[in-house]
Every structure is written in C-alpha cells, then in structure tokens.
Amino acid sequence: MFGINTKNIGNKGESLAEQYLLGLGYQILDRNVYMRKAELDIIAKDGDTLVFVEVKTRNNFSFGNPLESMTNEKISNIIYATKMYIASKGLYGINVRFDFVAVSGTEIEHLKDAFWIN
C-alpha cells in the first residue's frame, strides 16, 4: 500500500500526547483499550480523577483541525466504552473526566473536560 500509514501517525501522536500528559503529572494507566464500539486511547489519573483521553493526530490541516473530528457519534462511543471499562474494573464512585488532545505535527492542544456523560 502506498501513501501515509494512518495507524503509524496515530501511534506517534498518542506517544507525544502521553509524554505531554506525563509532563503535567498524569499517571498513565493504559493505552489503546478496545471496548466493543470504541478504542480508549489513553486512560490516566490526574490526582484522584480518572481521565479518558481521546487523541487525534494530523500531519497538517489539509483534513481540517483535529478538534473538528469529535462528532457526537464518536463521543457516544467513547462514553459507552468508558462505562464498560469502569464496570470491568469495578471502579464505581470515582471522579471521571474526558480530555481531548489534538496533535498537529509537533504542536499539542489539550482540552480538559472536553465533554461529559449525560
């Protein structure tokens, strides 16, 4: 196959995001967890909060800003997968937050509390 390998780009972006989060003091618990409908990119702890981090990587803006990739369907799938993860680990009653990290080249944009569970 010719062209850019999007899986490699995504892995590189997730690694950059992980290093960035570690620099902020997050503790990385897991990466690339598949729960039926969705992949949870990074699962971390920020203090006493369990943080589910969605990472989107772009080499450039020809396909738009990575932030524009967060559709309602994608958010719903992440929330569903998060609920399954919490249930599978018995992590009831903990603080949960959803962050979004956009990686564009070497630039990182981090949105805390990017969305919520209704």
C-alpha positions as CSV (number, residue, x, y, z in Angstrom):
1,M,0.0,0.0,0.0
2,F,1.3,3.4,-0.9
3,G,0.8,6.7,1.0
4,I,0.8,7.6,4.6
5,N,0.1,4.9,7.2
6,T,-2.5,6.5,9.4
7,K,-2.0,3.9,12.2
8,N,1.6,4.9,12.5
9,I,0.6,8.6,12.5
10,G,-1.9,7.9,15.3
11,N,0.6,5.9,17.3
12,K,3.1,8.7,17.1
13,G,0.5,11.2,18.1
14,E,-0.6,9.1,21.1
15,S,3.1,8.7,22.2
16,L,3.6,12.5,22.0
17,A,0.3,13.0,23.9
18,E,1.4,10.5,26.6
19,Q,4.7,12.3,27.1
20,Y,2.9,15.6,27.3
21,L,0.5,14.3,29.9
22,L,3.3,12.7,31.9
23,G,4.9,16.1,32.0
24,L,1.8,17.5,33.5
25,G,2.0,14.9,36.3
26,Y,-0.7,12.5,34.9
27,Q,-0.2,8.8,35.7
28,I,-0.7,6.7,32.6
29,L,-2.7,3.6,33.4
30,D,-3.5,2.1,30.0
31,R,-3.4,2.8,26.3
32,N,-5.4,1.6,23.3
33,V,-8.1,-0.3,25.2
34,Y,-10.8,-1.7,23.0
35,M,-14.3,-2.0,24.4
36,R,-16.6,-3.2,21.6
37,K,-17.7,0.1,19.9
38,A,-14.6,2.2,20.6
39,E,-11.0,2.4,21.4
40,L,-10.0,4.3,24.6
41,D,-6.7,6.0,23.5
42,I,-5.2,6.9,26.9
43,I,-6.5,6.2,30.4
44,A,-4.8,8.2,33.1
45,K,-5.1,9.5,36.6
46,D,-4.9,13.2,37.3
47,G,-4.8,13.4,41.1
48,D,-7.9,11.5,42.2
49,T,-9.6,11.8,38.8
50,L,-9.7,9.0,36.2
51,V,-9.2,10.7,32.9
52,F,-10.1,9.2,29.5
53,V,-8.1,11.0,26.8
54,E,-9.1,11.0,23.2
55,V,-6.1,11.7,20.9
56,K,-6.4,12.9,17.3
57,T,-3.3,13.4,15.2
58,R,-2.9,15.3,11.9
59,N,0.3,15.9,10.0
60,N,-1.2,19.1,8.6
61,F,-4.5,20.9,8.4
62,S,-5.5,19.7,4.9
63,F,-8.1,17.4,6.5
64,G,-9.1,20.1,9.0
65,N,-8.2,20.8,12.6
66,P,-8.1,17.6,14.7
67,L,-10.6,19.2,17.1
68,E,-13.2,19.0,14.3
69,S,-13.0,15.2,14.3
70,M,-15.0,14.9,17.6
71,T,-18.5,14.0,16.3
72,N,-21.5,13.2,18.6
73,E,-21.2,9.6,17.4
74,K,-17.6,9.4,18.4
75,I,-18.3,11.0,21.8
76,S,-21.2,8.5,22.4
77,N,-18.9,5.6,21.5
78,I,-16.2,6.8,23.9
79,I,-18.8,7.2,26.7
80,Y,-20.1,3.7,26.1
81,A,-16.6,2.2,26.1
82,T,-15.8,4.2,29.3
83,K,-18.8,2.8,31.1
84,M,-17.8,-0.7,30.1
85,Y,-14.2,-0.1,31.3
86,I,-15.3,1.2,34.6
87,A,-17.7,-1.7,35.1
88,S,-15.0,-4.2,34.1
89,K,-12.6,-2.8,36.6
90,G,-15.1,-2.2,39.4
91,L,-14.2,1.5,39.6
92,Y,-17.6,2.8,40.7
93,G,-17.9,6.1,42.6
94,I,-14.8,7.7,41.2
95,N,-14.3,11.1,39.6
96,V,-14.2,10.8,35.8
97,R,-13.1,13.3,33.2
98,F,-12.8,13.3,29.4
99,D,-9.9,15.2,27.9
100,F,-9.1,15.7,24.2
101,V,-5.6,16.1,22.9
102,A,-5.0,17.3,19.4
103,V,-1.6,16.7,17.9
104,S,-0.7,18.6,14.7
105,G,2.9,18.0,13.8
106,T,4.7,18.7,17.0
107,E,2.0,21.1,18.3
108,I,-0.2,19.9,21.1
109,E,-3.6,21.3,22.1
110,H,-5.2,19.9,25.3
111,L,-8.8,20.4,26.2
112,K,-9.7,19.4,29.7
113,D,-13.3,18.5,30.3
114,A,-13.9,18.2,26.6
115,F,-17.3,16.6,27.1
116,W,-19.4,15.0,29.8
117,I,-21.6,11.9,30.5
118,N,-25.2,12.9,30.5
